[in-house]
Amino acid sequence: MSSLPFKFKEFSVNQDQCAMKIGTDGVLLGAWTSVEQNPFSVLDIGSGTGVLSLMIAQRSFAENIEALEIDADAFEQCAENFENSPWADRLFCYHASLLEFVEEVDDKFDLIICNPPFYSEDYKTENKSRDLARFNDAMPFEHLIFAVANLLSKDGLFSVVIPVKEERDFIELASESGLFPNRILHVKGNLDSEIKRSLLEFSFTKSKTKTSQLVIETARHQYTEAYIQLTKDFYLKM
């Protein structure tokens, strides 16, 4: 396994201590999430390497970006990645569980972002950290939505990536807590593949949901213009 840092255009991310490496899901979410409302405070739930927080720091003027990570090794790596970034004074990492954080924190956040663990299937590996990062028993969707409903400011946005097969249940759960989908992006690997991921944006305001689709590749390593436009501020080769 390579221990080399993952280099983006404006920052690098060490990931050798993190079970879940940087992947397309996270980068897409970090690039797609809206910062048009100029968030002051941001919360990244289950931060792993901290890549989402770093992307939001690059894209916005948010003065307070807090990341939450339960795994000790990932937490240390996230803190180190923050310190080594150009935005170290705006980034803070906490080592706690989501429910502990909800109980202890009185603050509200203008933007909450999460690339949650979502392998709810029955198998487990021998690697405990990887299981923690990948399986949603560590952070069930119910816990995530409960936390967001408690921590999001009244005009705030919540942005998340999930498997498309979980979309309907997730939206239903969210609506029970007064959170409604404003935007949905369905992601396909290529034109012929099925939709695999849903990127969802929620707020406390009910509005007509804007749904769109993104295809990543036309052929192997031949990226679509839409994908390039979305990720070009981050990937070195875009």
C-alpha positions as CSV (number, residue, x, y, z in Angstrom):
1,M,0.0,0.0,0.0
2,S,1.5,3.3,-1.0
3,S,2.3,5.7,1.8
4,L,2.9,8.6,-0.6
5,P,0.7,11.6,0.0
6,F,-2.2,12.2,-2.4
7,K,-1.4,15.5,-4.1
8,F,-4.2,17.9,-5.1
9,K,-3.5,21.3,-6.7
10,E,-3.5,23.4,-3.5
11,F,-2.9,20.8,-0.8
12,S,-1.6,17.3,-0.1
13,V,-3.2,14.5,2.0
14,N,-1.4,11.8,3.8
15,Q,-3.6,8.7,4.0
16,D,-1.4,5.8,5.2
17,Q,-3.1,5.8,8.7
18,C,-6.6,6.0,7.3
19,A,-8.7,2.9,6.5
20,M,-10.6,4.6,3.8
21,K,-8.4,6.2,1.2
22,I,-9.3,9.2,-1.0
23,G,-11.8,8.2,-3.6
24,T,-14.1,9.6,-6.2
25,D,-17.1,9.9,-3.9
26,G,-15.4,12.2,-1.5
27,V,-13.8,14.4,-4.1
28,L,-17.2,14.7,-6.0
29,L,-19.0,15.6,-2.8
30,G,-16.4,18.2,-1.8
31,A,-16.6,19.8,-5.3
32,W,-20.4,19.6,-5.7
33,T,-21.4,20.9,-2.2
34,S,-22.7,24.4,-2.5
35,V,-20.8,27.2,-0.7
36,E,-22.9,29.9,-2.4
37,Q,-24.5,30.9,0.9
38,N,-21.0,31.8,2.2
39,P,-21.0,29.5,5.3
40,F,-19.2,30.8,8.3
41,S,-19.0,27.5,10.2
42,V,-18.7,24.0,8.6
43,L,-18.8,20.5,10.1
44,D,-17.3,17.5,8.4
45,I,-18.8,14.3,10.0
46,G,-16.5,11.2,9.9
47,S,-13.7,13.2,8.3
48,G,-11.1,10.4,7.6
49,T,-8.2,12.1,6.0
50,G,-9.9,15.5,6.2
51,V,-10.1,15.8,2.4
52,L,-13.7,17.2,2.5
53,S,-12.8,19.9,5.1
54,L,-9.7,20.8,3.0
55,M,-11.7,21.1,-0.2
56,I,-14.3,23.4,1.5
57,A,-11.4,25.5,3.0
58,Q,-10.1,25.9,-0.5
59,R,-13.5,26.8,-2.0
60,S,-14.9,29.0,0.7
61,F,-14.1,31.7,3.2
62,A,-15.6,29.7,6.1
63,E,-13.7,30.7,9.2
64,N,-14.5,27.7,11.3
65,I,-14.2,24.3,9.8
66,E,-14.6,21.4,12.3
67,A,-14.0,17.8,11.5
68,L,-15.1,14.9,13.6
69,E,-13.4,11.5,13.5
70,I,-13.9,8.5,15.8
71,D,-10.9,6.4,14.7
72,A,-7.8,7.3,16.6
73,D,-5.3,6.8,13.7
74,A,-7.5,8.6,11.2
75,F,-8.0,11.5,13.7
76,E,-4.2,11.9,14.1
77,Q,-3.7,11.9,10.4
78,C,-6.6,14.4,9.8
79,A,-5.1,16.8,12.3
80,E,-1.7,16.4,10.7
81,N,-3.1,17.1,7.2
82,F,-4.8,20.2,8.5
83,E,-1.6,21.5,10.1
84,N,0.3,21.0,6.8
85,S,-2.4,22.8,4.7
86,P,-2.5,26.5,3.8
87,W,-5.7,26.9,5.9
88,A,-4.4,25.4,9.2
89,D,-5.9,28.4,11.2
90,R,-9.4,27.6,10.0
91,L,-9.4,23.8,10.4
92,F,-10.0,21.9,13.7
93,C,-10.3,18.1,14.2
94,Y,-12.1,16.4,17.1
95,H,-11.7,12.8,18.2
96,A,-15.1,11.8,19.3
97,S,-18.2,9.8,18.3
98,L,-21.0,11.7,16.6
99,L,-23.5,11.3,19.5
100,E,-20.9,12.5,22.0
101,F,-20.3,15.5,19.8
102,V,-24.0,16.3,19.6
103,E,-24.4,16.1,23.4
104,E,-21.4,18.3,24.0
105,V,-21.7,21.0,21.4
106,D,-24.1,24.0,21.5
107,D,-22.9,25.5,18.2
108,K,-24.9,25.4,15.0
109,F,-23.2,24.9,11.6
110,D,-24.1,26.7,8.3
111,L,-22.9,23.7,6.3
112,I,-22.6,20.0,7.3
113,I,-20.9,17.6,5.0
114,C,-20.5,13.8,5.3
115,N,-19.2,10.9,3.2
116,P,-20.6,8.2,5.6
117,P,-19.6,4.6,5.9
118,F,-22.3,2.8,4.0
119,Y,-21.6,-0.9,3.6
120,S,-24.6,-2.2,5.5
121,E,-24.3,-5.6,4.0
122,D,-23.5,-8.5,6.4
123,Y,-19.9,-9.2,5.7
124,K,-17.0,-7.8,7.8
125,T,-13.2,-7.9,7.1
126,E,-10.5,-8.7,9.6
127,N,-9.4,-5.0,9.6
128,K,-11.2,-3.2,12.4
129,S,-10.4,0.4,11.2
130,R,-11.5,-0.4,7.7
131,D,-14.8,-1.9,9.0
132,L,-15.3,1.2,11.2
133,A,-14.8,3.4,8.2
134,R,-16.9,1.3,5.8
135,F,-19.8,-0.1,7.8
136,N,-22.7,2.1,8.8
137,D,-23.2,0.4,12.2
138,A,-20.5,2.8,13.3
139,M,-22.7,5.7,12.1
140,P,-26.2,4.5,11.3
141,F,-28.1,6.9,9.0
142,E,-30.6,7.5,11.9
143,H,-27.7,8.9,14.1
144,L,-26.4,11.0,11.2
145,I,-29.8,12.6,10.5
146,F,-30.5,13.1,14.3
147,A,-27.1,14.9,14.6
148,V,-27.7,17.0,11.5
149,A,-31.2,18.0,12.6
150,N,-29.6,19.2,15.9
151,L,-26.5,20.8,14.6
152,L,-27.6,22.6,11.4
153,S,-28.4,26.3,11.5
154,K,-31.9,27.2,10.4
155,D,-30.8,28.3,6.9
156,G,-28.0,25.8,6.7
157,L,-27.3,23.1,4.2
158,F,-26.4,19.4,4.7
159,S,-24.6,17.6,1.9
160,V,-24.0,13.8,1.8
161,V,-23.1,11.0,-0.6
162,I,-24.8,7.6,-0.4
163,P,-25.5,4.5,-2.5
164,V,-28.4,5.2,-4.8
165,K,-30.3,2.2,-3.4
166,E,-30.4,3.9,0.0
167,E,-31.7,7.2,-1.4
168,R,-35.4,6.8,-0.9
169,D,-35.1,5.5,2.7
170,F,-32.6,8.3,3.5
171,I,-34.8,11.0,2.2
172,E,-37.8,9.6,4.1
173,L,-35.7,9.5,7.4
174,A,-34.5,13.0,6.8
175,S,-38.0,14.4,6.2
176,E,-39.2,12.9,9.5
177,S,-36.6,15.3,11.1
178,G,-37.7,18.3,9.0
179,L,-34.9,18.0,6.4
180,F,-35.8,18.2,2.8
181,P,-33.8,17.5,-0.4
182,N,-33.1,20.6,-2.5
183,R,-30.6,19.1,-4.9
184,I,-29.8,15.5,-6.0
185,L,-26.9,14.4,-8.3
186,H,-27.0,10.9,-9.6
187,V,-23.5,9.6,-10.5
188,K,-22.7,7.0,-13.2
189,G,-19.2,5.6,-13.9
190,N,-19.9,5.7,-17.7
191,L,-22.8,6.0,-20.1
192,D,-23.7,2.3,-20.0
193,S,-23.3,1.7,-16.3
194,E,-26.1,2.0,-13.7
195,I,-26.4,5.0,-11.3
196,K,-24.3,4.0,-8.3
197,R,-24.2,7.1,-6.1
198,S,-26.5,9.8,-5.0
199,L,-25.2,13.2,-3.8
200,L,-27.9,14.9,-1.8
201,E,-28.3,18.4,-0.4
202,F,-30.8,19.0,2.3
203,S,-32.1,22.0,4.2
204,F,-35.0,22.8,6.6
205,T,-36.8,24.5,3.6
206,K,-39.1,22.5,1.5
207,S,-38.6,23.3,-2.2
208,K,-38.8,21.6,-5.6
209,T,-35.9,19.2,-5.8
210,K,-33.5,19.8,-8.6
211,T,-32.2,16.5,-9.9
212,S,-29.3,16.1,-12.3
213,Q,-27.0,13.4,-13.5
214,L,-23.2,13.2,-13.9
215,V,-21.3,10.6,-16.0
216,I,-17.6,10.3,-15.0
217,E,-16.0,8.7,-18.0
218,T,-16.8,8.1,-21.7
219,A,-14.0,5.5,-21.9
220,R,-11.3,4.4,-19.4
221,H,-9.5,7.5,-18.2
222,Q,-11.4,9.6,-20.8
223,Y,-13.3,12.0,-18.5
224,T,-16.5,13.8,-19.4
225,E,-16.5,17.6,-19.7
226,A,-18.9,17.9,-16.8
227,Y,-16.7,15.8,-14.5
228,I,-13.6,17.8,-15.5
229,Q,-15.4,21.1,-14.8
230,L,-16.5,19.9,-11.4
231,T,-13.1,18.5,-10.3
232,K,-10.5,20.6,-12.2
233,D,-9.7,22.9,-9.2
234,F,-8.5,19.9,-7.3
235,Y,-7.1,17.1,-9.4
236,L,-3.6,17.7,-10.7
237,K,-4.3,16.2,-14.2
238,M,-7.6,17.9,-14.9
